[in-house]
């Protein structure tokens, strides 16, 4: 179901990339906020979904701002048995080993971000989301400590965000703090520290070169991109299914002066696979057309 066709791009090629795709594709120009392409192949579903690890840059920003986390401090992601609780282990059970901040973001290391989130007052996390116009469901404000931790690293299926707002929030991280609203109204200018944004951006650059976004870069080819992936708890029509996951991918290109911002959500799969491959195909198309 095509909701809106391309303006600056020829929509035909995008339509063929979107054909029969069970998921969501959203493209904007991050320099002027213009909607470029908007596809929802999940009829009857609103744009609200669990967002998995794509929440991590905002958790990180809150912790860095409050000075509760030292990004220079190396952290060791240890191996853990697969049956240990999600809040005690990384998604990568062999362990990522020693990581700095950008590497942890690039690999989306859960243990690193669980430790970071454990130092952060939850209200500052919610404040950052509010600043970026990411509206959270009301019940998310009244969680127990474990649920708060899970929300801050993207493991909680009740953290549902509007995917259009999510891409626009990321665009503000990348374009120097310009938060474009959806309806072409006056943008909000966010005060973001250059150092903090540099760290997040470096994590997204590394994601595409050594981390979970590598499949997207392989598809795009030579032009460097920025990326972040997410493998989110599966929740359709309000029903959570623990055995399945949604794939998310957010990417920007070209890396040195990003114009195109792309969000892909695939109904089933992993961010680093289904999300990154489709996201790479779309970024490649944007760069070539
Ligand atoms: Zn890890």
Boltz pocket constraint, residues with backbone or C-beta under 6 A from the ligand:
constraints:
  - pocket:
      binder: B
      contacts: [[A, 77], [A, 90], [A, 91], [A, 92], [A, 95], [A, 96], [A, 97], [A, 108], [A, 109], [A, 110], [A, 111], [A, 112]]
      max_distance: 6.0
